[in-house]
């Protein structure tokens, strides 16, 4: 696939790394105003760095946008004359609706919104996708890309704000839980490196159990808890201190904030 990433910041770099590691490209153009910040990609076969968005677009079929929301509309106006009926536009811009994209470039373009997370750099992203009516004809292309970089799910656009909280912001939430587990392990006698290793791989194992067997989390919890045992004692203490409630309240607060941001952009 001939892919261009327009705006290779933190997310753009993560996508690029995932595409390169998983051999998902025929060619890959990366754009950035300051090429020094993406110099790590120099030397990769069929990867090209440029400051010119138009050059990247003319050489690519699939255009992945990872720019700041405030810059997106101007970039769309800049590239509009260079778009053809071969191009598939994939936007990762939070809060920028398909209708707003269509208002700039028209409805006769394949438009897809994608909400990946930074785990895309290691091929483990949970990416949510939606599209305009025409884009439904190319949604399989987006699924093919992002399934090679983790797992994807196609949802209605109305759920994209919530998906941003659960999946994109969710990386930070899970990192904080892993950090807390690490701190507890240190207090229980492990050194910092051992503690983090224990926390990371236990978290990875828990997720993969659910992925592999499709069980509800409580079914797996029941396999670990025994009457009057240490696991149920710990779980109940966490719940008394508001673990689940705090996590839910935090995610709802994040969702409310993203809706405020969206209104400010309108």
C-alpha positions as CSV (number, residue, x, y, z in Angstrom):
1,X,0.0,0.0,0.0
2,X,1.2,3.5,-0.8
3,X,0.6,5.4,2.4
4,X,1.3,9.0,3.5
5,X,1.2,10.2,7.1
6,X,0.4,13.9,7.2
7,X,1.8,15.3,10.4
8,X,4.3,12.9,11.9
9,X,4.1,13.9,15.6
10,X,3.8,11.4,18.5
11,X,0.8,9.5,17.1
12,X,2.1,9.7,13.5
13,X,5.4,8.3,14.6
14,X,3.6,5.4,16.4
15,X,1.6,4.6,13.3
16,X,4.7,4.8,11.1
17,X,6.7,2.4,13.4
18,X,3.8,0.0,13.4
19,X,3.5,0.1,9.6
20,X,7.2,-0.4,9.1
21,X,7.5,-3.2,11.7
22,X,4.6,-5.1,10.2
23,X,5.7,-4.6,6.6
24,X,2.4,-3.0,5.7
25,X,3.7,-0.6,3.1
26,X,4.7,-0.4,-0.5
27,X,5.9,3.2,0.1
28,X,5.5,5.4,3.1
29,X,5.7,9.2,3.0
30,X,6.1,11.1,6.3
31,X,5.5,14.8,6.5
32,X,6.7,17.2,9.2
33,X,7.8,20.9,9.2
34,X,10.9,19.9,11.1
35,X,12.4,16.8,9.6
36,X,15.0,16.5,12.3
37,X,12.3,15.4,14.7
38,X,11.6,12.3,12.5
39,X,15.2,11.6,11.4
40,X,14.9,8.2,13.1
41,X,13.0,7.0,10.0
42,X,15.9,7.9,7.6
43,X,17.4,4.9,5.9
44,X,14.3,2.6,6.0
45,X,13.5,1.1,2.7
46,X,10.7,2.8,0.8
47,X,10.2,5.4,3.6
48,X,10.5,9.1,2.5
49,X,10.6,12.2,4.6
50,X,9.3,15.5,3.3
51,X,8.1,18.9,4.5
52,X,5.7,19.1,1.5
53,X,2.2,17.6,2.1
54,X,1.4,17.9,-1.7
55,X,4.4,15.7,-2.6
56,X,3.3,13.0,-0.1
57,X,-0.2,13.1,-1.4
58,X,0.8,12.9,-5.1
59,X,2.9,9.8,-4.3
60,X,0.3,8.0,-2.2
61,X,-3.1,6.4,-2.3
62,X,-3.9,6.2,1.4
63,X,-3.6,9.5,3.4
64,X,-3.5,9.2,7.2
65,X,-3.8,12.6,8.9
66,X,-2.3,13.0,12.4
67,X,-2.1,16.7,12.7
68,X,-3.3,19.1,15.4
69,X,-7.1,19.8,15.1
70,X,-6.4,23.6,14.7
71,X,-4.3,22.9,11.6
72,X,-6.5,20.3,9.9
73,X,-8.9,22.5,8.0
74,X,-6.1,24.6,6.5
75,X,-4.3,21.4,5.4
76,X,-7.5,20.1,3.8
77,X,-7.8,23.3,1.9
78,X,-4.2,23.1,0.8
79,X,-4.4,19.5,-0.5
80,X,-7.9,19.7,-2.0
81,X,-6.6,20.5,-5.6
82,X,-4.3,17.5,-5.4
83,X,-6.9,14.9,-4.4
84,X,-8.1,12.3,-7.0
85,X,-10.7,9.5,-7.0
86,X,-8.0,7.1,-5.9
87,X,-7.3,8.7,-2.6
88,X,-8.6,7.3,0.7
89,X,-8.5,9.9,3.6
90,X,-8.1,8.5,7.1
91,X,-8.4,11.1,9.8
92,X,-7.1,10.5,13.4
93,X,-8.1,14.0,14.5
94,X,-10.1,14.0,17.7
95,X,-13.4,15.8,17.5
96,X,-13.2,16.7,13.8
97,X,-16.3,15.2,12.3
98,X,-16.8,13.7,8.8
99,X,-19.3,16.4,8.0
100,X,-16.6,19.1,8.7
101,X,-14.2,17.3,6.4
102,X,-16.8,17.0,3.7
103,X,-17.6,20.7,4.0
104,X,-14.0,21.4,3.0
105,X,-13.3,18.8,0.3
106,X,-16.8,17.6,-0.7
107,X,-18.7,14.4,-0.3
108,X,-17.2,12.6,-3.4
109,X,-14.1,11.4,-1.4
110,X,-13.5,8.2,0.5
111,X,-13.4,9.6,4.1
112,X,-12.7,7.4,7.2
113,X,-12.1,8.4,10.8
114,X,-9.8,6.3,12.8
115,X,-9.1,6.5,16.6
116,X,-6.0,4.4,17.3
117,X,-3.9,4.6,20.4
118,X,-0.1,4.8,20.9
119,X,0.1,1.0,21.3
120,X,0.0,1.0,17.5
121,X,3.8,1.4,17.7
122,X,4.1,-2.2,18.9
123,X,1.2,-3.6,16.9
124,X,-1.3,-3.7,19.8
125,X,-3.6,-0.7,19.1
126,X,-7.3,-0.9,19.7
127,X,-8.6,1.3,16.8
128,X,-12.1,2.4,16.2
129,X,-13.3,3.3,12.7
130,X,-16.2,5.0,11.0
131,X,-16.8,6.5,7.6
132,X,-18.9,8.6,5.3
133,X,-21.3,6.9,2.9
134,X,-18.7,6.7,0.1
135,X,-16.0,5.6,2.6
136,X,-17.9,2.4,3.4
137,X,-16.6,1.1,0.1
138,X,-13.0,1.4,1.4
139,X,-13.5,0.6,5.1
140,X,-12.0,-2.8,4.5
141,X,-8.8,-1.1,3.5
142,X,-8.7,0.7,6.9
143,X,-9.5,-2.5,8.7
144,X,-6.7,-4.3,6.9
145,X,-4.2,-1.6,7.9
146,X,-5.2,-1.3,11.5
147,X,-5.8,-5.0,12.1
148,X,-2.1,-5.5,11.2
149,X,-1.4,-2.9,13.9
150,X,-3.6,-4.4,16.6
151,X,-7.3,-4.8,16.5
152,X,-10.0,-2.6,14.9
153,X,-13.7,-2.1,15.3
154,X,-16.1,-0.2,13.0
155,X,-18.6,1.8,15.0
156,X,-21.1,4.7,14.3
157,X,-19.5,8.1,14.2
158,X,-21.7,9.2,17.2
159,X,-19.6,6.8,19.4
160,X,-16.2,8.1,18.3
161,X,-15.9,10.6,21.2
162,X,-16.5,7.8,23.7
163,X,-14.1,5.5,21.9
164,X,-11.4,8.2,22.2
165,X,-11.8,8.0,26.0
166,X,-12.0,4.3,26.3
167,X,-9.2,3.5,23.8
168,X,-6.9,6.5,23.3
169,X,-7.0,8.0,26.7
170,X,-7.5,4.5,28.0
171,X,-3.8,3.8,27.4
172,X,-3.0,6.4,30.1
173,X,-5.6,5.0,32.5
174,X,-4.1,1.5,32.2
175,X,-0.6,2.9,32.6
176,X,-1.6,4.5,35.9
177,X,-3.0,1.1,37.1
178,X,0.2,-0.7,36.1
179,X,2.2,2.0,37.9
180,X,0.1,1.6,41.0
181,X,0.6,-2.2,40.9
182,X,4.3,-1.6,40.5
183,X,4.4,0.6,43.6
184,X,2.5,-2.0,45.6
185,X,5.0,-4.7,44.5
186,X,7.9,-2.5,45.6
187,X,6.2,-2.1,49.0
188,X,5.8,-5.8,49.2
189,X,9.6,-6.4,48.8
190,X,10.5,-6.4,45.1
191,X,12.9,-4.0,43.5
192,X,11.6,-1.5,41.0
193,X,12.6,-3.4,37.9
194,X,11.2,-6.7,39.1
195,X,8.0,-4.9,40.3
196,X,7.3,-3.3,36.9
197,X,8.0,-6.6,35.1
198,X,5.6,-8.4,37.4
199,X,2.9,-5.7,36.9
200,X,3.3,-5.5,33.1
201,X,3.2,-9.2,32.3
202,X,0.3,-9.9,34.8
203,X,-1.7,-7.2,33.1
204,X,-0.8,-8.6,29.7
205,X,-1.9,-12.1,30.8
206,X,-5.2,-10.9,32.2
207,X,-6.1,-9.2,28.9
208,X,-5.1,-12.1,26.8
209,X,-7.2,-14.5,28.9
210,X,-10.3,-12.5,28.0
211,X,-9.2,-12.2,24.4
212,X,-8.5,-15.9,24.0
213,X,-11.6,-17.3,25.7
214,X,-14.2,-14.4,25.5
215,X,-15.2,-14.7,29.2
216,X,-16.6,-11.9,31.3
217,X,-13.9,-10.6,33.7
218,X,-15.9,-11.9,36.7
219,X,-15.6,-15.4,35.4
220,X,-11.8,-15.2,35.5
221,X,-12.0,-13.5,38.9
222,X,-14.0,-16.4,40.3
223,X,-11.2,-18.8,39.2
224,X,-8.7,-16.8,41.4
225,X,-10.8,-16.1,44.5
226,X,-11.4,-18.7,47.2
227,X,-13.5,-18.4,50.4
228,X,-11.8,-16.4,53.0
229,X,-8.8,-16.1,50.7
230,X,-6.3,-13.2,50.1
231,X,-7.6,-12.3,46.7
232,X,-11.2,-11.6,47.7
233,X,-9.9,-9.7,50.7
234,X,-7.8,-7.5,48.4
235,X,-10.6,-7.0,45.9
236,X,-13.1,-6.0,48.6
237,X,-10.7,-3.5,50.1
238,X,-10.1,-1.9,46.7
239,X,-13.8,-1.6,46.1
240,X,-14.4,-0.1,49.6
241,X,-11.8,2.5,48.6
242,X,-13.6,3.2,45.4
243,X,-11.4,1.6,42.7
244,X,-14.2,0.8,40.2
245,X,-16.1,4.0,41.0
246,X,-13.0,6.2,40.6
247,X,-12.1,4.6,37.2
248,X,-15.7,5.1,35.9
249,X,-15.9,8.7,37.2
250,X,-12.5,9.5,35.7
251,X,-13.6,8.1,32.3
252,X,-16.8,10.0,32.4
253,X,-15.0,13.2,33.3
254,X,-12.7,12.6,30.3
255,X,-15.7,12.1,28.1
256,X,-17.3,15.4,29.3
257,X,-14.1,17.2,28.7
258,X,-13.8,16.0,25.1
259,X,-17.3,17.2,24.4
260,X,-16.4,20.6,25.7
261,X,-13.4,20.6,23.4
262,X,-15.6,19.6,20.5
263,X,-18.0,22.5,21.2
264,X,-15.1,25.0,21.3
265,X,-14.0,23.8,17.9
266,X,-17.4,24.4,16.3
